[in-house]
Amino acid sequence: MDWKQAWSTTANTTNSALDSLAPVCVPFAARWDLEADRRDKLRTPEHLKALMAAQKEHNAARSTHSTAKSQQLTARAASNNPFAAGRRAARVASKAAARHERDTRAKLKAARVNYPSTLKARAIQAHSVHAVPGVVASALMSTSTLTVWPAATSALLIGANVAGLALGRRKLRVSVDESVSLEERQLMERLDPSYWVEHAPDRGLSGTVTTPPSMEPGGIRCEIRLDGTWTVKTLADKADSVRALLGARTALRIRITSASRGGWAVVTLATRSAAAGVSSLWTPDRIPSDPLMMSLALDTETGDEVLIPFDERLLVSGASGTGKSWSFRPLMATAHLRGDLLLIDGKGEEANIWETACRVAVERDEITDAVDEAHAEMNRRKVDMKARGISVWDGRQLTVVVDEGQVILALITKDKDRLQRLIELSSLGRSRGVVLWWATQYPLTDGGAPGVHKLIAPNLLTRFSLRVAGTTQAQVALDDCAHYAPHQIPDGREYRGHGYLKGYGPRMLRTWTLDDAGVRALPKSIWSPAQTSGNSSPRTPLHLVKGTAALSGTESNRDKVLAAVQSGARTAKDVADATGLNKGTVSREIKTLTASGAMYRTADGRLLPGQQAA
């Protein structure tokens, strides 16, 4: 047997057990030390002099009172008349002496408070009260055999007091991984119970006790015991005091939540990101095998992949510069590869990228046509479902994406019919396989320029929010989960694409991103009403075209329009038919080519290449 190894194992086990018991005894030891320190500070020479004077005066008063009582008894014996002058005088003197003794006793009591005994002496006195009678009781109760339980009980109380002080004053060993940074090491040392309990009262956190912190993939995690009237909410309201006690930098995210048991809270310091080592670039391999789910992001605290329903209506919010467009693209690509995608783009920049892959609508007439056709498709599916006796659409999903919502509402807000059709798409379309996804920089339902209509917002049950402007926007963006505080996400490039998912918990997520090249590599599938009308059977999902050769040879829309005109197309309709592009895209490219001189429009509206015009 290796005695050295056995001794080391036993010592480590014992130290670990003592370390786990120490936080329980820290409050007791802290109160003991505070009281002992208070008593020591009061034991000054001035207070001692006052106590001795009070004791001397009280002893003199007691002697005077005793003499007066003796004289009163003598006067009573000398005369039977209670109203005799001698008895009256003795009675008055006795009352005055008693009153003086009471006054001096009160002064002596106050002097003893000002110059108290040491806490150690008081503890010895208190333990003597039960120790001496316990020993005597053990001796008296013993006959033929020794009865030890009274003395043992007293000894146990004394031992508990000594052990509680020893454990409470024990300096815990804070095991810190060598891989932690200097900042993390300092934070973990300040979260150590020995430091926390000593300094917590200075920050108004008296009554809270931490446990030894631990390092997790998302940062530092520590449980805090809440004594007295403390609750998780009151501790969360004191987050600034916690930050000051830890000396944490202002930009460091501190989250205080409920633990798995009552009376405990969990503080999490986001010193790390569990998603830091994982590429954020989205690929079709990220599409889950479950056809009802799609991948949204990674949990920055646990590193887990977060999935959301594919067939659920969605609201994505994020101020300008938060990465909303790039974060939204992977979801749109999933919808495009799994079914049909219709992008209604209020600004137009995203349409420039997506028009080679799916149906887009940018101009006013394109937007109104898209809303009408999507609404008509929803109604056609209703008729088809009734004819086939089904309650949920079993064909391809048509995903209608609105980005930017504020611009779209501004265009159709006075067109009551089309606004109503858009509202009906949000409320009636899901069961018919027409799902509305809404993206906006301005998650507001009121005011002169709302980002989402107040009758559409309640239907968008899945909500993801990047950083927004303020609490009002946060309320709309996450509804009853606005306390996740998306408006407090730091404003920096490293936090682009980071946000919160309603109902998931206040843990920050890092979304996947898809660049322009990734969108252009998607296969082309332009939705039209005739494409799905009367066809309820699901078609084979689209797949991403692999290989860099195809990407390098991709022809731009401008080249396609110019080539069509050079091939004989003379009207915008001819160009649209020849290229397969929508009317809005063709119109924009014709204007650009005409302005650059590469194309010429005759007086009768015919299009000619620039060379022929020359």
Solvent accessible surface area in square Angstrom, and as a share of the most:
residue,aa,sasa,rsa
1,M,175,0.78
2,D,90,0.47
3,W,185,0.65
4,K,171,0.72
5,Q,108,0.48
6,A,29,0.22
7,W,189,0.66
8,S,47,0.30
9,T,71,0.41
10,T,78,0.45
11,A,36,0.28
12,N,80,0.41
13,T,87,0.51
14,T,66,0.38
15,N,44,0.22
16,S,63,0.41
17,A,50,0.39
18,L,55,0.27
19,D,18,0.09
20,S,74,0.48
21,L,93,0.46
22,A,1,0.00
23,P,10,0.06
24,V,97,0.56
25,C,26,0.16
26,V,10,0.06
27,P,18,0.11
28,F,73,0.31
29,A,3,0.02
30,A,27,0.21
31,R,155,0.57
32,W,44,0.15
33,D,56,0.29
34,L,119,0.59
35,E,52,0.23
36,A,24,0.19
37,D,65,0.34
38,R,112,0.41
39,R,38,0.14
40,D,83,0.43
41,K,141,0.60
42,L,46,0.23
43,R,86,0.31
44,T,45,0.26
45,P,104,0.65
46,E,121,0.54
47,H,56,0.25
48,L,68,0.34
49,K,155,0.66
50,A,53,0.41
51,L,18,0.09
52,M,117,0.52
53,A,59,0.46
54,A,12,0.09
55,Q,66,0.29
56,K,156,0.66
57,E,69,0.31
58,H,18,0.08
59,N,86,0.44
60,A,56,0.44
61,A,1,0.01
62,R,131,0.48
63,S,67,0.44
64,T,75,0.44
65,H,34,0.15
66,S,66,0.42
67,T,72,0.42
68,A,7,0.06
69,K,103,0.44
70,S,61,0.39
71,Q,101,0.45
72,Q,28,0.12
73,L,113,0.56
74,T,92,0.53
75,A,17,0.13
76,R,117,0.43
77,A,91,0.71
78,A,88,0.68
79,S,34,0.22
80,N,146,0.75
81,N,79,0.40
82,P,65,0.41
83,F,147,0.61
84,A,22,0.17
85,A,72,0.56
86,G,46,0.44
87,R,39,0.14
88,R,110,0.40
89,A,64,0.50
90,A,11,0.09
91,R,74,0.27
92,V,100,0.57
93,A,45,0.35
94,S,11,0.07
95,K,123,0.52
96,A,43,0.33
97,A,7,0.05
98,A,20,0.16
99,R,127,0.46
100,H,82,0.37
101,E,22,0.10
102,R,128,0.47
103,D,74,0.38
104,T,2,0.01
105,R,115,0.42
106,A,63,0.48
107,K,116,0.49
108,L,9,0.05
109,K,143,0.61
110,A,51,0.40
111,A,9,0.07
112,R,128,0.47
113,V,91,0.53
114,N,68,0.35
115,Y,32,0.12
116,P,13,0.08
117,S,44,0.28
118,T,45,0.26
119,L,26,0.13
120,K,145,0.62
121,A,35,0.27
122,R,118,0.43
123,A,18,0.14
124,I,102,0.52
125,Q,86,0.38
126,A,59,0.46
127,H,34,0.15
128,S,48,0.31
129,V,109,0.63
130,H,55,0.24
131,A,24,0.19
132,V,95,0.55
133,P,71,0.45
134,G,7,0.07
135,V,90,0.52
136,V,75,0.43
137,A,32,0.25
138,S,8,0.05
139,A,67,0.52
140,L,143,0.71
141,M,93,0.42
142,S,27,0.18
143,T,128,0.74
144,S,111,0.72
145,T,102,0.60
146,L,132,0.66
147,T,32,0.19
148,V,81,0.47
149,W,155,0.54
150,P,14,0.09
151,A,30,0.23
152,A,53,0.41
153,T,68,0.40
154,S,7,0.05
155,A,60,0.47
156,L,131,0.65
157,L,91,0.45
158,I,61,0.31
159,G,34,0.33
160,A,61,0.47
161,N,31,0.16
162,V,95,0.54
163,A,50,0.39
164,G,10,0.10
165,L,23,0.11
166,A,63,0.49
167,L,29,0.14
168,G,11,0.11
169,R,116,0.42
170,R,60,0.22
171,K,156,0.66
172,L,19,0.09
173,R,134,0.49
174,V,49,0.28
175,S,102,0.66
176,V,26,0.15
177,D,86,0.44
178,E,150,0.67
179,S,81,0.52
180,V,13,0.08
181,S,56,0.36
182,L,126,0.63
183,E,55,0.25
184,E,5,0.02
185,R,76,0.28
186,Q,93,0.42
187,L,4,0.02
188,M,5,0.02
189,E,84,0.38
190,R,87,0.32
191,L,0,0.00
192,D,6,0.03
193,P,0,0.00
194,S,35,0.22
195,Y,60,0.23
196,W,0,0.00
197,V,20,0.11
198,E,116,0.52
199,H,56,0.25
200,A,1,0.01
201,P,63,0.40
202,D,115,0.60
203,R,114,0.42
204,G,40,0.39
205,L,0,0.00
206,S,69,0.44
207,G,31,0.30
208,T,3,0.02
209,V,6,0.03
210,T,0,0.00
211,T,32,0.19
212,P,70,0.44
213,P,15,0.10
214,S,52,0.33
215,M,50,0.22
216,E,70,0.32
217,P,87,0.55
218,G,4,0.04
219,G,2,0.01
220,I,0,0.00
221,R,81,0.29
222,C,2,0.01
223,E,33,0.15
224,I,0,0.00
225,R,49,0.18
226,L,16,0.08
227,D,47,0.24
228,G,81,0.78
229,T,131,0.76
230,W,48,0.17
231,T,70,0.41
232,V,35,0.20
233,K,148,0.63
234,T,58,0.34
235,L,0,0.00
236,A,41,0.32
237,D,100,0.52
238,K,68,0.29
239,A,33,0.26
240,D,116,0.60
241,S,25,0.16
242,V,0,0.00
243,R,55,0.20
244,A,40,0.31
245,L,7,0.04
246,L,4,0.02
247,G,53,0.51
248,A,14,0.11
249,R,120,0.44
250,T,121,0.70
251,A,60,0.46
252,L,4,0.02
253,R,48,0.17
254,I,29,0.15
255,R,47,0.17
256,I,22,0.11
257,T,34,0.20
258,S,80,0.52
259,A,19,0.15
260,S,117,0.76
261,R,127,0.46
262,G,75,0.72
263,G,44,0.42
264,W,39,0.14
265,A,0,0.00
266,V,8,0.05
267,V,0,0.00
268,T,15,0.09
269,L,0,0.00
270,A,19,0.15
271,T,27,0.16
272,R,85,0.31
273,S,41,0.27
274,A,23,0.18
275,A,1,0.00
276,A,82,0.64
277,G,81,0.78
278,V,58,0.34
279,S,77,0.50
280,S,36,0.23
281,L,90,0.45
282,W,8,0.03
283,T,56,0.33
284,P,27,0.17
285,D,126,0.65
286,R,75,0.27
287,I,42,0.21
288,P,24,0.15
289,S,121,0.78
290,D,64,0.33
291,P,91,0.58
292,L,105,0.52
293,M,50,0.22
294,M,1,0.00
295,S,4,0.03
296,L,5,0.03
297,A,0,0.00
298,L,10,0.05
299,D,0,0.00
300,T,3,0.02
301,E,22,0.10
302,T,62,0.36
303,G,31,0.29
304,D,80,0.42
305,E,78,0.35
306,V,5,0.03
307,L,69,0.34
308,I,3,0.01
309,P,51,0.32
310,F,13,0.06
311,D,39,0.20
312,E,21,0.10
313,R,30,0.11
314,L,1,0.00
315,L,0,0.00
316,V,3,0.02
317,S,0,0.00
318,G,0,0.00
319,A,20,0.15
320,S,82,0.53
321,G,47,0.45
322,T,5,0.03
323,G,23,0.22
324,K,12,0.05
325,S,32,0.21
326,W,117,0.41
327,S,6,0.04
328,F,3,0.01
329,R,10,0.04
330,P,2,0.01
331,L,3,0.02
332,M,5,0.02
333,A,0,0.00
334,T,3,0.02
335,A,0,0.00
336,H,0,0.00
337,L,4,0.02
338,R,42,0.15
339,G,0,0.00
340,D,3,0.02
341,L,1,0.00
342,L,0,0.00
343,L,1,0.00
344,I,0,0.00
345,D,1,0.01
346,G,14,0.14
347,K,100,0.42
348,G,10,0.09
349,E,110,0.49
350,E,18,0.08
351,A,0,0.00
352,N,77,0.40
353,I,17,0.09
354,W,0,0.00
355,E,9,0.04
356,T,29,0.17
357,A,0,0.00
358,C,1,0.01
359,R,33,0.12
360,V,2,0.01
361,A,0,0.00
362,V,24,0.14
363,E,70,0.31
364,R,132,0.48
365,D,78,0.40
366,E,14,0.06
367,I,1,0.01
368,T,15,0.09
369,D,53,0.27
370,A,0,0.00
371,V,0,0.00
372,D,33,0.17
373,E,49,0.22
374,A,0,0.00
375,H,24,0.11
376,A,37,0.28
377,E,1,0.00
378,M,1,0.00
379,N,59,0.30
380,R,84,0.31
381,R,4,0.01
382,K,106,0.45
383,V,104,0.60
384,D,34,0.17
385,M,15,0.06
386,K,170,0.72
387,A,86,0.67
388,R,92,0.33
389,G,68,0.65
390,I,57,0.29
391,S,92,0.59
392,V,96,0.55
393,W,23,0.08
394,D,72,0.37
395,G,17,0.16
396,R,18,0.07
397,Q,19,0.08
398,L,0,0.00
399,T,0,0.00
400,V,0,0.00
401,V,0,0.00
402,V,0,0.00
403,D,7,0.03
404,E,3,0.01
405,G,0,0.00
406,Q,38,0.17
407,V,49,0.28
408,I,0,0.00
409,L,8,0.04
410,A,73,0.57
411,L,48,0.24
412,I,1,0.00
413,T,60,0.35
414,K,183,0.78
415,D,38,0.20
416,K,142,0.60
417,D,94,0.49
418,R,62,0.23
419,L,16,0.08
420,Q,86,0.38
421,R,75,0.27
422,L,0,0.00
423,I,20,0.10
424,E,44,0.20
425,L,1,0.00
426,S,0,0.00
427,S,48,0.31
428,L,79,0.39
429,G,0,0.00
430,R,93,0.34
431,S,48,0.31
432,R,32,0.12
433,G,9,0.09
434,V,1,0.00
435,V,1,0.01
436,L,1,0.01
437,W,0,0.00
438,W,0,0.00
439,A,0,0.00
440,T,0,0.00
441,Q,33,0.15
442,Y,94,0.36
443,P,0,0.00
444,L,47,0.24
445,T,33,0.19
446,D,105,0.54
447,G,66,0.64
448,G,88,0.84
449,A,58,0.45
450,P,29,0.18
451,G,0,0.00
452,V,0,0.00
453,H,34,0.15
454,K,123,0.52
455,L,98,0.49
456,I,0,0.00
457,A,6,0.05
458,P,84,0.53
459,N,32,0.17
460,L,0,0.00
461,L,98,0.49
462,T,17,0.10
463,R,16,0.06
464,F,2,0.01
465,S,0,0.00
466,L,1,0.00
467,R,49,0.18
468,V,2,0.01
469,A,81,0.63
470,G,18,0.18
471,T,92,0.54
472,T,84,0.49
473,Q,35,0.16
474,A,1,0.01
475,Q,93,0.41
476,V,23,0.13
477,A,0,0.00
478,L,0,0.00
479,D,55,0.29
480,D,103,0.53
481,C,15,0.09
482,A,21,0.16
483,H,136,0.61
484,Y,19,0.07
485,A,18,0.14
486,P,0,0.00
487,H,47,0.21
488,Q,131,0.58
489,I,5,0.03
490,P,33,0.21
491,D,118,0.61
492,G,25,0.24
493,R,179,0.65
494,E,122,0.55
495,Y,53,0.20
496,R,114,0.42
497,G,4,0.04
498,H,22,0.10
499,G,0,0.00
500,Y,16,0.06
501,L,15,0.07
502,K,54,0.23
503,G,63,0.61
504,Y,63,0.24
505,G,14,0.13
506,P,37,0.23
507,R,69,0.25
508,M,0,0.00
509,L,0,0.00
510,R,31,0.11
511,T,1,0.01
512,W,1,0.00
513,T,30,0.17
514,L,7,0.04
515,D,48,0.25
516,D,49,0.25
517,A,53,0.41
518,G,17,0.16
519,V,0,0.00
520,R,107,0.39
521,A,11,0.09
522,L,10,0.05
523,P,21,0.13
524,K,100,0.42
525,S,19,0.12
526,I,58,0.29
527,W,1,0.00
528,S,44,0.29
529,P,31,0.19
530,A,90,0.70
531,Q,50,0.22
532,T,7,0.04
533,S,52,0.34
534,G,74,0.71
535,N,56,0.29
536,S,22,0.14
537,S,67,0.43
538,P,93,0.59
539,R,84,0.31
540,T,108,0.63
541,P,66,0.41
542,L,45,0.22
543,H,136,0.61
544,L,38,0.19
545,V,76,0.44
546,K,144,0.61
547,G,48,0.46
548,T,112,0.65
549,A,84,0.65
550,A,54,0.42
551,L,67,0.33
552,S,97,0.63
553,G,64,0.61
554,T,69,0.40
555,E,79,0.36
556,S,57,0.37
557,N,12,0.06
558,R,109,0.40
559,D,72,0.37
560,K,50,0.21
561,V,0,0.00
562,L,40,0.20
563,A,42,0.33
564,A,10,0.08
565,V,0,0.00
566,Q,87,0.39
567,S,99,0.64
568,G,41,0.39
569,A,12,0.09
570,R,48,0.18
571,T,59,0.34
572,A,47,0.37
573,K,145,0.61
574,D,62,0.32
575,V,0,0.00
576,A,15,0.12
577,D,102,0.53
578,A,71,0.55
579,T,23,0.13
580,G,41,0.39
581,L,13,0.06
582,N,36,0.19
583,K,132,0.56
584,G,4,0.03
585,T,1,0.01
586,V,1,0.00
587,S,48,0.31
588,R,62,0.23
589,E,21,0.09
590,I,3,0.01
591,K,141,0.60
592,T,52,0.30
593,L,8,0.04
594,T,54,0.31
595,A,93,0.72
596,S,83,0.54
597,G,50,0.48
598,A,34,0.27
599,M,4,0.02
600,Y,107,0.41
601,R,113,0.41
602,T,27,0.16
603,A,117,0.91
604,D,107,0.55
605,G,28,0.27
606,R,103,0.38
607,L,0,0.00
608,L,31,0.15
609,P,3,0.02
610,G,15,0.14
611,Q,132,0.59
612,Q,110,0.49
613,A,45,0.35
614,A,121,0.94
